[in-house]
Amino acid sequence: MSKISRRQSDIIRNLANTTGYIGGVELAFRLNISVRTLRNEITTIRKLYGEDIILTLMGKGYQIGEDYNISEILNLSEEHPLKRQLIILKDILFNKDVNFYELADTHFISESTLEKDVRI
């Protein structure tokens, strides 16, 4: 598979972290990009991974497809702990309700790895 950009990775991660559908305006706002840019990036992601990686429902928004290994796509392995730590920090700072266990699940890491990543 082709390597995806940071912005595309952020889109996939946000969709994976959201229960149900999220509107395009809300998702674009979270990512600090325009709705047009969001649509273009989703088109690119779909070309790389297939149309059903990101589901669209008129009037509801976008949702991640169920049949994808998100950790493989995002390549969030132990090889990139600093990158993962920065992403986790961003999630903690910009999300209202952060649950330790859900954060570990979201990033496809164990609770002990998350504990090491957030330890100061």
JOPEKA-V679826 format. One line per field, one symbol per residue. psi: psi as a letter, one per 20 degrees, with the letter a starting at -180 (. if undefined). A space follows every 50 residues. Layout:
BEGIN
psi: ???
END
This chain:
BEGIN
psi: qqpqrgghghgggghhippbqpqhggggghilrqhggggghhggghhgiq hjhoqpopigcqqqqhkqnhhggilmriilhgggghgggggghjpgoppg hhggghjlrrhhggghhip.
END
